[in-house]
Amino acid sequence: MQSYTIGQAARLLGVSPDTARRWADAGRVPTHRDEGGRRLIDGRDLAAFSVELARTGGEDGTASHTSVRNAFPGIVTAVKLGDVAAQVEIQAGPHRLVSLLTREAVEELGLEVGVEATARVKSTNVHVDRT
């Protein structure tokens, strides 16, 4: 069974290592120590915790009310406005997401560089790579 360090778990959960460490300290996710004394989380425990976290919401406890389960919270890094369409880039942890939407939607949402935003993805065709 693969195990993850607190830093790796934080990256996979999309939170800071301090947040992941607090969750571990509070017993929300079980950990064990390796021979070197590093705290590790078993892959199965991390998977179960990530599902629970998505179901109940983040640190503020607010769950999402949407049918789109693939949410990437991040920060807007670029906005290109056309006459009718727009392109918005969001950096969500290590993920760069680019969305094409209407100019009207960008303006209504107040999207501009530096604004927090969540990219939501719903697709019938998803590719999975093992890393």
Disulfide bonds with the S-S distance in Angstrom:
none
